[in-house]
Every structure is written in C-alpha cells, then in structure tokens.
C-alpha cells in the first residue's frame, strides 16, 4: 500500500502533473494546487501544420520522444528533486488514446518508482480549474468551455462537482474556426488568424445564428461553417474575390453572439455567482472582450486565465487534481486512458 509522505490536509505538498491529451507535451510542478513552480509545454504545431490538423499517430510518437526531456526540464525549473514530489497527476481523458497512453504510462512509472499516489485527471476539469490558478472560484459557478474538441456550458454547483447543461451537437468552436480558417486560406491552427482578421475588419458579412430551441443551452456550428463556404462560392461564381476579412468578422460575431448570450442566460437562470471562461478558444480576443463587457453590465464576476493557461498545459491538470488530493481520491495503477471520459462522473466524491 502506498504511504503518503504528506497528509492531504497538511501544507505544503508538491504535485508533478503530466498532460498529453492531444498535440502538446506538458509537465508542471505545482505546490498546494495553486503555486506553479514550473509549467513546460512542448507544442507540435509545426509538425502537424503541413497536414492541416493533428495526425494522431504522429502526435503519439512526438509525445514518446519528448516526455522524458520535458519531465526533466520541469523538475529543473522548479529547482526540486523527484524525491520531493508527493503525488503524480496525469490527464486520463478525454483525448487521443495513443497520446493519452504516453502520459499515463509515464505517470504510472513515476508513481510506482517513487512509491507515491497517482491521480487520473479529467482534461476539461483541468481547463475549468485553470481559473483557480489566477483567482478564487465562487459557487455556484458557470463555466463556458471552448476548445478545439469541446464546447460546453458547465454548472459547478459546489467545488469539484460538475453538471453539463449545454454542449455542441456537431463541431466544437475551435474545430469550426479551423475549418473556416482553411476556407479563408490560413494555415493550421487557424483560429488566431481568424480572430485577428475579424478584429481589423471594417465590413461584416452577416451570417446566421444557430439558437436552436428557445430553452436550449446547446450549440451548433456546422451550419455556420457551411454558410461561410456558401458565401465564398457565391462570390467566385459572380467572378468576384471573396471579402475574407468581412467573412471572418461575420463568422466570429455569430459565434460570439451565440456562446455569450447562452452563457449569460444560463448564469441568470441558474443563479451563478461567477462566470469562468476556459479552453483554448478562451484566448480569442473578441470573445474575451465581449464576455467581459456582458459580465460587467450584469454585475457578475468573471475569471479568465492568461493565454498561457488557456491552451493545453499541465499546470491546469494539477489544479484539477488538487480536488482529488484533498479528498484522498487516488487512482489505482491499473486505471486506463479514457479517450471518451465523463466529466460529471469524474466529480469529487464519485
């Protein structure tokens, strides 16, 4: 039986966290779940750019090549030794199964070698609790999760307890951005290019908003993507050059209108005391500005992580794993990587 070097109620403790769910290899050392001593991220963007998206097999191989080096860098930057680590956390899912396995195997090996506890952690819980690295979370809180693979509205009724009240029915926001960016002839990943072009555009092509049912908090972006493609084809059939900047602005305005309006309506109906913005698309300047304005007008506190904590990183995994550490909810060494993983079932106490 693994013996705890520090009781979860005691302070301080050190956690080493590993994140390999997609195309970033990241390792962090975090004290007490909030003080980031190191957070090393190795991105594979340049590798996947020539393919126009993430190639799972290549991503897995790159994680294998990088993981040991990134662990060593994280330990060195934190100025500690491996023997000082009290617990290991790792992304268990969701994500690409081959990529997840690299992190899971590394985490299990470290936990076994050091004879310390292991915590399998939910990737989306990490994105949400990245906010806890920059401020205090008030409950009940409402999180808008916007990333390349996920678009969800999540109610946090209490600390570490998640209830999904809205999700995308087709494309995630980040996925829609990348597809539209490809149509606008931008390289992968295209989201930041679309954001910058939309911010600088003087004109706007007004595009449809998918509100769905009046009482729904769900999202749909596939029709919006198709509308952009239709506008491009219509212009070319007329022998005209498409106005990419106006299209970028129209696309972004449609996305922002829907996700922010539904978030604010949910916050009001559910009595949220705070709004959290999280996920890779939380780095989108237009979205950050609009949600900030709406929350200010509603008198509702808003937390948004800095850009470095929006994209996939291991510090956010440590922030979420801290919930399980304090409740002594550890994972066995035979747990599996879960490419499809329920956030609600990962909640504290379950």
N, C-alpha and C positions, 0 to 999 in steps of 0.2 A: 504494500500500500504506500502511495506517495505521501511523504510528510511535507507539510507546509513549513517553509522557513519563516514566513511572517503570517500571522493571522490576518484574514481579510479586513478585520476591524481596526488593525493596527496601522501605523503610518511611520515611515514611508514604505512603499513597495515599488519594485521595478518590473515592468512588463516589456517583453520583446514581442512585437506584432509583425505578422507577415501577410502581405496582400499580393495575390497573383491571379485574380479572377478573370482578367482579360489580357490587355497588352501593356500593362505596367508591372514591373517587378519592384516591390517596395517593402522596406523593412524599417521599423521605427522602434525606438526605446522611449518609453513614457513612464514618468513617475506619478503614482497615485491617480492614474487615469486621465490626467489633465495637463501635466507639465511635460512638454515634448522636449526630450533631450537630443533626439536625432530623428530625422524622417527622410530617408534616402529613397528616391524614386528614379528608376531607370525606365525610360519610355522607349517603346518600339515603333513610334510613329514613322520614322524614316524607313524602317524595314517594310512596313505594310503599305506605305503611301503608293508605291508603284502598282499595287494590286487594287487600289481604290477602296480598301477596307481590311479588316482584320482577318487573317488566314489562321484558323485555329491551330493547325499542326505546326506552323512556323512560330506562332506565339508560344506554344508549349516548349519548343526547342530553345527559344531565346530565354525563357524562364530557367531552364536547366543550366544554360550557360552562365546566367547572371546571379542566381540565388545565393551561392556561397560568397561571392565577392560583395554583394550588397549587404549580407549579414555582417561580414567583417567591417565594412565601411560604417554601418550603423553603430556597431559596438565601439569602434574607434572614435567616431564623432561624439558619442555620448560620454566618452572618457571613463568607461567602466570595463569590467571583465565579464565574460559569460557566466562565471560562477556567482556573480552578484544578482543575476536575474532570478526573480521569484516565480514567474509564470510566463507561459508562452501562449499567445493568441494567434489565430490564423483564420483567414476567410474560408469558411466551409462551403459557401454558396450564397446566392446563385452565381453562375458564370460559365465559362467554357470548361468542360470537365477535365480536359488534358491540362489546361493551365492551372486549375484549382488543385489538381493532384500534386503538382510540383511543390506548391506551398504547403499542402497538407503533409506530404512525406517529410519535407524539411522540418516542419514544426514538430511532428511526432518524434523524429530522430533527436532533436534538441531536447524535448521534454523527457525522453527516455534516458538520454545520456546524462542530463543534469538532475534527473530524478525530481522533477518539479511538475506542477499541474499544467493542464492543457485546456484551452477554451476554443472550441469551434464557434466561429462568429458569423453572423448574417451580414452580407455585404451592404444591404440597404440600411440596416440598423447602424452600420458604420457611417454611411452618408448622413443620416439624420443626426447622430450624436457627434459628428464633426463640429456641430454648433456648440456642443458643450466644452469644446476646447477654446472657445472665444467668449463665452458668456454663460450665465445661469439660465436653465430652462424652467419655465413656469408651466404647471399642469392645471387643467388640461391644455395641451398644446397641439397645434395643427401643422403638419409638415407637408410641404409641396416638394415632391421628389421628381427631379427632371434630369434624365441622363440619356446616354446612348441606347440603353436597353430597357429603361424603366420610366414610366410617367405615372405617378400615383399621388393621391391625397391620403395622408395617414393621420389618424387621430391618436395622440398619445394621452390616454385617459389618466395615466399615472406613470411614474418613472419605469421605463423599460417594458411598458405594455402597449402593444401596437394593434390598431384596428384599421384596416384599409377600407376607406369609404368611397374611393373612386380610383379608376385605373384606365389606361388606354385600352381600346378594343382592337387596335391594329398596331400601327407604328408608334414607337416611343418618340418623344420630341427630338432627341438627338439624332435618331435614325432618320426622321423626316428632314432635319436640317442637312444631314449629309447627302441625302438623295436629291434635295433641291440644289444644294451646292454643286453637285455633279452636273445637273442640268444647266447651271449657270457657269459651268466650265472652271470651277475652282478645284484645287487638289484636296485630297483627304488629309486630315479631317476638315470638313468644310464649314462647320458651324461658326467658328470665329470670323471667317471671311464674310459670310452672310451677315453676321451681326455688324461688322464694321461698315459694309456697303449699305446696309439698311440705315445706319446712324447718319451716314453722309448724304443719303439720297434727298433730292429736292422734290421729287414727284413720287406718287404711290399708285400702283395698280391695286384697286380694291378687290380683295379676294373673299370668298365665302368663309363664314364661321360655322363650325360644326358644334352646335349647342346640345344636340341630342334631345332626350326627353326633358321636359321642364324641370323635373325634380332630380335629374341625374347629375352626379358628380363625375361621371366617366368622360373619357376623351376619345376623339377620333381624328387622325391626321392624314390618313391615306387619301381622302378626297381633296384635301388642301394641296397635297403634293401633286395630284392629278390636275388640279386647276392651274398650277404653275406651268406644268408641261403643256397644257392646252393653250395658255396664253403665248408661250414661246412658239408653238406650232402655228397658231393663228397669225402671228406677226410674220413668220417666214413665208407662209402661204400668200401673204399680201406683198411679198418682196421687200419687207421692212426688216430692220435689225431690231431684235427684242431689246427693250429697255431693262437691262438686268438690274440696275440699281432700284428702279421703281418696283420691279417684281420682288426683289429682296425685301424692300420696305413693306410691301403689301403682305408678303408671307409672314414676316416677323410680327407685324401688327396683328394679324389674325391669330397667330399662336399666343401672343402675349395677352390679347383681349380675353381669349377663352380660359387660359390657365389661371390668370389672376382673378378674373370675375368669379370663377367657380371656387377658387380658394377662399376668397373673401366671403362669399355666400355661405360656404361650409363653416368658416370660422364663426360667423354670426349665428347660424342656426344651431351649432353645437356648443356655443358658449366658450370658445377657446380664449385663453388668456394671452396667447402669444402665437406668432406665426414663425415657422422655420423654413428657410429656403435651402435646398440641398441637392447634390448631384452635380455632374459635370456641366450641365447646361446652366447651373446657377452662376457660372462665370459670365453668362451673357449679359452685357451691359444694359441693353434695352429692358430685359426682364427685371434686373436688379433695380433699375430706376423706377419702373412702373410700380412694382410691388412696394417699394419704399414709400412712394407717394401715396398709394392707396392705404397702406397701414398707418401712415401719419395722419391722413384725413379721418380714419376710423378710430384713431387713438389706441391702436393695437401695437404692442411691441413686436419688433421684427429682428430676427437673428439671421445673418448671412455670413458664412465662413469666408475667409480670404480666398483668392483664386487658387492658391497652393493646396488648400484643403477641400476644394470642390471636386477636382478630378481624383481618380483613384489613388489612394495613399494608405500607408499602414498606420499612421497616427490615428486616423478615424476608426480603424478596426480596434485599436487599443481603447479608444474612448467608449466604444460599444461593449467590448469585452469586460470593461470595468464593472458594468452592471452585473454580469455573472460572477465576477470575482468577489464582489461584496456580498453576494448571496450564496457563495460556496457552491456554485453550479458549474462543475467541471466536466469535461468530455473524457470519455474513455479512449484508450489508444486504438480501439478498433472502429472509431467513427469513420464515416465515408464522406468524400466530397459529394456535394449535392448540387448539380447544375440547375435543378429546379428545387427551390427551397422556400418554404412558407415563412414569411416574416412574422405573422401572427403566432404561429406555433413556436417560434424562437423566443417569444416574450419571456421575461423574467418570471420564474415560478412555474413554467410549463416544461 
